[in-house]
């Protein structure tokens, strides 16, 4: 019997800026867009530094992928160590799951 090749497993991470709607209401649309852009840079830099790939910016979070789940956990940890001048206490919530292509 021949071995069946296993499809590679990819881990997907979704991040979400906690209470982004409240933040928008508190600081206004223009300031919120500036903050969301800074948040995007923080996330994108963390993901890139840990070998992940940004799939899509969702306005207040990212969908990213990696063949190595630990890299995405490391990126999320880095994100949660954001600069103290951010106007929200815990910027990154996440859902992490793996999938394989068939």
C-alpha positions, 0 to 999 in steps of 0.5 A: 500500500502506498502512503497518502500525502498529507495536505499541508496544514495552515493556521488562520488567525483573526484579530479584532480591535476590542471595542472599536465601535466605542472607540470610534464614538469616543474619538470621532471618525477621523481620529479613529481612522488614524488609530486603526491605521496605527493598529494595522501597522502594529499587527502587520509588523508583528505578523511579518516579524514572525513569518506570517502572511497578512491575508486581509485587513478587516478595518479593525483587525487582520486575517493572517495565515501561517504554516506554523501556529507558534508564529501567530501566537508570537505575533499576537503576544507582540501585539498585546505588548503595544505601546502604552499610549494606545487608547485601548487597554487590550488591543487584540482579541483573536480566534485561531484555527487550522485547516488543510487543503484537500 
